[in-house]
Amino acid sequence: MAHLQTLSQKQLVLALARQRAADTQGAAILGIGCRLPGGLDGPAAYWDVLRSGKDVLPASERVPCDSTGRPRWNPADGELAPWAGELGRGGYLDGVDLFDAARFGVGAEEAVQLDPQQRLLLTVADEALADAQLDRPRRAGHRVGVWTTVGTVEYHHAALRRGTPLDAVSPYAALGSAPSGSAARVAHGLGLDGPALTVDTACSSTLVAVQLALAALRRDECDVAVVGAANLLLSPLSTVACARAGMLSPTGRSRPLTAHADGHVRAEGCGVVVLCRQSDAARFAATPYAVLRGGAVYQHGSRADIAAASAEGQRHTMEAALRSAGVRAEEVQFVEAHANGSRLGGLIETEALAAAYRGGDLLVGSHKANIGYLEAASGAAGLIKAALALAHREVPAHPGAAEPEPQAPWSDTLRLPRETVAWPAADRLLAGVSAVGFSGTQAHVLLEAAATPRTAEDRPGPEHTDVRSYWAEQNRWT
């Protein structure tokens, strides 16, 4: 009996050790897909812009059009005249009315009713899985979870505003316009068996979703996780609301963390990452871009106003993320900041960074200086930037870094990179990524360079035939 009792205790200790290892295991980023302003289709194109320190936002105002040249809203609409400048400034995607419906088994009537954000997520998720070398045959038998987010659903409202009759609305519009439909659309369209849910914490949604996916992988609820976000600006109404709130840059330039920061520039895009447990990366025969170590989600609910940014809350989130990831603040070399372009927001965030990462030597940047503010999809763009930077062992230049915000707590150990530089030498190459939702929910995650990283050279993906969508051909939804 004594022998059996001792054996049982040993088994218990081993089981607990295995559980602790599972609870702290990282997630490998195996695949990336993206559609970003400036025609940046894929991680290689995105990295080229980041590395060169370019700003791809258009220098002049324009009304976005579909593939037929038809504007999304009427620039001659008298109601919109006072907001013409704001509506013309933005990082818009081209061809958002293009969708290869047949590829995903979507019928004509259903395709008409789908929010283009769902179409975009489905297409880019397929490309991210191909980038991870996980086509349908290779992922057969594996549980694949889906966590998605979308921006404000404006598609059907925009159509009704333009006079589309209600009898054009079919039953497919219910799921086609529901945010919950985005995760379902990806899971069903790609034949993925596993958990599937839509996450909405505004601009922090992607990083919150990444946290949920990491937890699911650690609990063995799935073998692979697809996490993505899409943001399209299909109606003028939300832009008018942002303008009235004084949130937008009057110059149409996105210059976060610099002396010229004057508000954010709205932008569109989609980003998707494919994750698996770090220990399973070899099983899937894919070289990861980077490894997700951990993170934290926090809401500083005791702040004075729901829309007020909180330095205390952001510092708390960063410190909790460091503990979760098992990383010391001084070990981190770079943080991809939320930094949406407002001056006050940048000051608050740099204050939090200086407090949470004290004792280290930290470079700070924000992709919003390159491509604008993707709002619901901004966390995805930031996460992908950090993963690519770690893979290439370089910290990209921050546009405008030559004139940093004069009141921020910059120092020799907290600074903007004026040019692209080699990643600082260290035992561990680590990056943090921040995102803050406008309702106050914030998230921060830590990434580590993979031992043998993969760079952003795009692999051959699936052949997509971009056909004009049904709604564009029939002139029904616009």
C-alpha positions in Angstrom: 0.0 0.0 0.0 2.8 2.4 0.9 4.4 1.7 -2.5 1.1 2.3 -4.3 0.5 5.5 -2.3 4.0 6.8 -3.2 3.4 5.9 -6.8 0.1 7.8 -6.8 1.8 10.8 -5.3 4.4 10.8 -8.0 1.8 10.5 -10.7 -0.1 13.4 -9.1 3.1 15.6 -9.1 3.7 14.7 -12.8 0.2 15.5 -13.7 0.3 18.9 -12.0 3.6 19.6 -13.6 2.2 18.8 -17.0 -0.8 21.0 -16.3 1.4 23.9 -15.2 3.4 23.5 -18.5 0.2 23.5 -20.5 -1.1 26.6 -18.7 2.1 28.6 -19.6 2.7 27.2 -23.0 3.0 29.8 -25.8 1.2 29.8 -29.1 3.1 29.8 -32.4 1.9 32.2 -35.1 1.9 29.9 -38.1 0.1 32.0 -40.7 -0.8 35.6 -41.6 -3.3 37.1 -44.0 -4.1 40.8 -44.5 -5.7 43.4 -46.6 -4.6 46.9 -45.7 -4.7 50.4 -47.1 -2.4 51.3 -49.9 -3.0 48.0 -51.7 -1.1 46.0 -49.1 -2.4 42.5 -49.8 -0.4 40.1 -47.7 2.4 40.2 -45.1 5.2 40.8 -47.5 3.7 44.0 -48.9 2.9 45.2 -45.4 6.4 44.6 -44.2 7.9 46.5 -47.1 5.9 49.6 -46.1 6.8 49.2 -42.4 10.4 48.7 -43.1 10.6 51.7 -45.4 8.8 53.9 -42.9 6.3 55.0 -45.6 2.9 56.6 -45.0 0.4 55.1 -47.5 -2.5 57.3 -46.7 -3.6 59.4 -49.8 -2.5 63.0 -49.9 -5.8 64.2 -51.3 -9.4 63.7 -50.4 -11.4 61.1 -52.3 -14.8 59.3 -52.1 -14.3 55.6 -52.1 -15.9 53.7 -55.0 -16.7 50.1 -55.8 -15.2 48.2 -58.7 -17.7 49.8 -61.1 -16.6 53.3 -60.2 -19.8 53.9 -58.2 -19.2 56.0 -55.0 -20.2 54.5 -51.7 -22.2 57.6 -50.8 -23.4 60.5 -52.9 -20.8 63.4 -52.7 -23.5 65.8 -53.9 -25.8 64.9 -50.9 -26.6 68.3 -49.3 -26.8 66.7 -45.9 -23.2 65.5 -46.2 -21.8 68.7 -47.6 -20.6 70.0 -44.2 -18.6 66.7 -43.7 -17.2 66.3 -47.2 -13.6 66.9 -46.0 -13.8 64.3 -43.2 -15.5 61.7 -45.5 -12.8 62.2 -48.1 -10.0 61.5 -45.7 -9.3 57.9 -44.9 -7.4 54.7 -45.7 -10.0 53.0 -47.8 -9.7 49.6 -49.5 -10.4 49.2 -53.2 -12.7 46.5 -54.5 -14.6 45.7 -51.3 -17.5 44.7 -53.5 -15.5 41.8 -55.0 -16.1 38.4 -53.6 -15.5 34.9 -54.9 -18.7 33.5 -53.6 -18.6 30.2 -55.5 -15.3 29.3 -53.9 -16.9 29.3 -50.5 -20.2 27.6 -51.5 -22.2 30.8 -51.1 -25.2 31.1 -53.3 -26.4 34.1 -55.3 -29.2 35.2 -53.0 -27.1 34.7 -49.8 -24.1 36.6 -51.3 -26.3 39.6 -51.9 -27.1 39.8 -48.2 -23.6 39.3 -46.7 -22.0 42.2 -44.9 -18.8 42.8 -46.9 -16.8 42.5 -43.6 -17.9 38.9 -43.4 -16.8 38.3 -47.0 -13.5 39.9 -46.4 -12.8 37.9 -43.2 -13.7 34.7 -45.0 -11.4 35.4 -47.9 -8.4 36.5 -45.7 -8.8 33.7 -43.2 -8.6 31.3 -46.1 -5.3 33.0 -47.2 -3.9 32.9 -43.6 -4.6 29.1 -43.4 -2.9 28.7 -46.7 0.1 30.8 -45.4 0.2 28.3 -42.5 0.2 25.4 -44.9 -3.1 24.2 -43.5 -5.3 23.7 -46.5 -8.4 21.5 -46.1 -6.6 18.1 -46.5 -3.9 19.0 -44.0 -6.3 20.3 -41.3 -8.6 17.4 -41.7 -9.1 15.7 -38.3 -7.9 18.8 -36.4 -10.2 21.0 -34.3 -9.9 24.6 -35.5 -11.4 27.4 -33.4 -12.4 30.8 -34.8 -12.4 34.1 -33.0 -13.4 37.2 -35.0 -14.4 40.8 -34.8 -15.9 43.2 -37.2 -16.4 47.0 -37.2 -19.8 48.7 -37.1 -22.2 46.9 -39.4 -23.2 49.6 -41.9 -23.9 47.6 -45.0 -27.7 47.3 -44.9 -28.2 50.7 -43.3 -26.3 52.3 -46.1 -28.5 50.5 -48.7 -31.7 51.6 -47.0 -30.4 55.1 -46.8 -30.0 55.1 -50.6 -33.6 54.0 -51.1 -33.2 50.2 -51.6 -36.7 48.8 -51.1 -37.4 46.6 -48.1 -38.6 43.8 -50.4 -35.0 43.3 -51.5 -34.2 42.1 -48.0 -34.2 38.3 -47.8 -34.0 36.0 -44.7 -30.2 35.7 -45.4 -29.9 39.4 -44.2 -30.4 38.3 -40.6 -27.2 36.3 -40.3 -25.5 38.4 -43.0 -25.8 41.6 -41.0 -25.3 40.1 -37.5 -21.8 40.5 -35.9 -22.2 37.0 -34.5 -22.3 35.8 -38.1 -18.7 36.7 -38.8 -17.2 33.8 -36.8 -19.9 31.5 -38.1 -19.2 32.6 -41.7 -15.5 31.7 -41.4 -16.1 28.4 -39.6 -18.8 27.3 -42.0 -17.2 28.7 -45.2 -13.9 26.9 -44.5 -15.3 23.8 -42.9 -13.7 24.4 -39.5 -14.8 22.2 -36.5 -14.2 23.8 -33.1 -15.3 26.8 -31.0 -16.4 29.8 -32.9 -17.3 33.2 -31.4 -17.4 36.9 -32.2 -15.6 39.2 -29.8 -16.5 42.9 -29.5 -14.5 45.2 -27.2 -14.1 47.8 -30.0 -10.5 48.5 -30.9 -9.0 46.1 -28.4 -11.1 43.2 -29.8 -8.4 41.3 -31.7 -6.0 41.2 -28.7 -8.9 40.1 -26.4 -9.7 37.4 -29.0 -6.1 36.3 -29.1 -6.2 35.9 -25.3 -9.3 33.8 -25.5 -7.8 31.7 -28.3 -4.6 31.1 -26.3 -6.6 30.0 -23.3 -8.6 27.6 -25.5 -5.4 26.1 -27.0 -4.0 25.6 -23.5 -7.2 23.9 -22.3 -7.0 21.6 -25.4 -10.4 22.9 -26.7 -8.9 23.1 -30.2 -5.7 22.3 -32.0 -5.5 25.4 -34.2 -7.0 28.9 -33.7 -7.9 31.4 -36.4 -8.1 35.0 -35.0 -9.1 37.9 -37.2 -10.8 41.2 -37.6 -12.3 43.3 -40.4 -13.2 46.9 -40.5 -15.0 48.6 -43.4 -16.6 52.1 -43.5 -19.6 51.6 -45.7 -21.8 54.5 -44.5 -21.0 58.1 -43.8 -22.9 58.2 -40.5 -20.2 56.8 -38.2 -17.6 59.2 -39.7 -19.9 62.1 -39.1 -20.3 61.0 -35.5 -16.5 60.8 -35.1 -16.1 64.2 -36.6 -18.7 65.7 -34.3 -16.9 64.2 -31.4 -13.7 66.0 -32.4 -11.8 62.7 -32.9 -10.6 63.1 -36.5 -7.4 64.8 -37.8 -8.3 68.0 -39.6 -5.3 67.6 -41.8 -6.1 64.0 -42.7 -2.6 62.9 -41.6 -2.0 60.1 -39.1 0.9 61.2 -36.9 0.7 59.4 -33.6 3.3 60.1 -30.8 4.7 63.1 -32.7 4.6 66.8 -32.3 2.1 67.0 -35.1 -0.5 64.5 -33.7 -3.9 66.1 -34.3 -6.4 63.3 -34.3 -6.9 59.9 -36.0 -7.5 59.0 -39.6 -10.1 56.3 -40.1 -9.0 53.4 -42.2 -10.2 50.0 -43.4 -8.6 46.6 -43.4 -8.5 43.0 -42.4 -5.9 40.9 -40.5 -6.0 37.2 -39.6 -3.5 35.1 -37.7 -3.4 31.3 -37.4 -2.1 30.0 -34.0 -1.3 26.6 -32.6 0.3 25.4 -29.4 4.1 26.0 -29.6 4.7 22.3 -28.9 2.5 21.4 -32.0 4.3 23.7 -34.5 6.6 20.9 -35.7 3.6 18.6 -36.1 2.1 21.0 -38.6 5.5 21.4 -40.3 5.2 25.2 -40.4 7.9 27.7 -39.3 6.3 30.3 -37.0 6.7 34.0 -37.4 6.8 34.5 -33.6 5.4 33.0 -30.4 2.6 34.5 -28.3 3.7 34.3 -24.7 0.7 35.7 -22.8 -1.2 38.8 -22.1 -3.9 40.5 -20.1 -7.3 42.2 -20.5 -8.5 45.0 -18.1 -11.1 47.6 -17.7 -10.4 50.5 -15.3 -14.1 51.0 -14.5 -13.6 53.4 -11.7 -12.3 56.2 -14.0 -14.3 59.4 -14.1 -15.9 59.0 -17.6 -16.6 56.0 -19.8 -14.8 57.6 -22.7 -11.8 58.8 -20.7 -8.4 57.1 -21.3 -6.6 55.9 -18.2 -2.8 55.8 -17.8 -3.3 53.9 -14.5 -5.5 51.3 -16.3 -3.0 50.9 -19.2 -0.1 50.5 -16.8 -2.0 47.9 -14.9 -2.8 46.0 -18.1 0.9 46.0 -19.2 2.2 44.9 -15.8 -0.4 42.1 -15.7 0.5 41.0 -19.2 4.2 40.8 -18.2 3.4 38.6 -15.2 1.1 36.4 -17.4 3.8 35.9 -20.0 6.6 35.3 -17.4 8.6 38.2 -18.8 10.4 41.0 -16.9 9.8 44.5 -18.1 13.5 45.2 -18.7 13.6 42.2 -21.1 11.3 43.8 -23.7 12.9 45.7 -26.5 9.9 47.1 -28.4 6.2 47.9 -27.8 3.7 48.4 -30.6 1.6 51.1 -29.0 -2.2 51.7 -29.5 -1.4 55.4 -30.3 -4.5 56.2 -32.4 -3.2 59.6 -33.4 -4.7 61.9 -30.8 -2.2 64.0 -28.8 -3.9 63.3 -25.4 -4.1 59.6 -26.1 -0.4 59.5 -26.9 0.6 61.4 -23.8 -1.4 59.0 -21.6 0.0 55.9 -23.2 3.6 57.0 -23.1 3.1 57.8 -19.4 1.8 54.3 -18.8 4.7 52.8 -20.9 7.3 54.7 -18.9 5.8 53.4 -15.6 5.2 49.8 -16.6 8.5 49.3 -18.5 10.8 51.3 -16.2 14.3 49.9 -16.0 14.4 48.8 -19.6 15.6 50.2 -22.9 12.4 50.4 -25.0 11.6 51.4 -28.6 8.0 52.4 -29.2 6.1 52.7 -32.5 2.6 52.5 -34.0 1.5 51.2 -37.4 -1.2 53.9 -37.5 1.6 56.3 -38.7 1.9 54.1 -41.8 -1.7 53.0 -42.6 -4.1 55.0 -40.4 -6.5 53.8 -37.7 -8.2 50.5 -38.6 -10.3 50.7 -35.4 -11.9 47.3 -34.9 -9.1 45.7 -36.9 -6.2 47.9 -35.5 -5.2 45.3 -33.0 -4.7 42.7 -35.8 -2.5 45.2 -37.7 -0.5 45.9 -34.6 -0.1 42.2 -33.7 1.0 41.3 -37.3 3.5 44.2 -37.4 5.1 43.0 -34.2 5.3 39.4 -35.4 6.9 40.4 -38.7 9.4 42.7 -36.9 10.5 39.8 -34.7 10.7 37.5 -37.6 12.9 39.9 -39.6 14.9 40.8 -36.4 14.3 44.5 -37.2 12.4 47.4 -35.5 10.7 49.4 -38.2 11.1 53.2 -38.4 8.2 55.3 -37.0 7.1 58.0 -39.5 7.6 61.4 -38.0 9.9 60.2 -35.2 12.3 63.1 -35.9 9.8 65.3 -34.1 8.4 63.3 -31.1 5.6 64.6 -28.9 7.5 67.2 -26.8 5.5 66.6 -23.6 5.8 62.8 -23.6 8.2 61.3 -21.1 10.8 60.3 -23.7 14.3 59.5 -22.5 17.4 57.6 -23.6 15.6 54.4 -22.6 12.1 55.3 -24.1 12.2 56.5 -27.7 10.7 56.4 -31.2 12.9 54.7 -33.8 13.8 57.3 -36.5 15.0 54.6 -38.9 14.6 50.9 -39.2 17.2 49.3 -37.0 18.4 45.8 -36.2 16.6 44.3 -33.3 18.6 45.0 -30.1 20.7 42.0 -29.1 19.4 40.1 -26.1 19.0 36.6 -24.7 15.3 36.8 -25.5 13.8 39.0 -28.3 10.5 40.3 -27.0 7.8 42.7 -28.1 4.6 44.0 -26.5 1.4 45.0 -28.3 -1.2 47.3 -26.9 -4.8 48.0 -27.9 -7.5 50.1 -26.2 -11.2 50.0 -26.9 -13.2 53.3 -26.8 -15.3 51.9 -24.1 -12.3 51.3 -21.9 -11.5 47.6 -22.3 -7.8 47.4 -23.0 -5.4 44.5 -23.8 -1.7 44.0 -23.9 0.1 40.9 -25.2 3.8 39.7 -25.3 5.4 38.1 -28.3 8.8 36.4 -28.5 10.9 35.7 -31.5 10.9 32.1 -32.7 14.2 30.3 -32.6 14.2 29.9 -36.3 11.8 32.5 -37.6 9.9 32.7 -40.8 10.0 36.0 -42.8 7.2 37.7 -44.6 7.9 36.3 -48.1 4.4 35.2 -49.2 3.9 31.6 -50.0 1.7 30.7 -53.0 -1.8 30.9 -51.8 -5.1 29.6 -53.2 -6.1 30.8 -56.6 -8.9 33.3 -56.1 -11.1 34.5 -59.0 -12.2 37.9 -58.0 -15.6 38.2 -59.5 -17.9 41.2 -59.2 -20.3 40.5 -56.3 -23.9 39.8 -57.0 -25.1 43.0 -55.3 -22.8 45.1 -57.4 -24.0 43.5 -60.6 -27.6 43.8 -59.8 -27.2 47.3 -58.4 -29.2 46.4 -55.3 -26.9 46.9 -52.3 -24.3 49.6 -52.3 
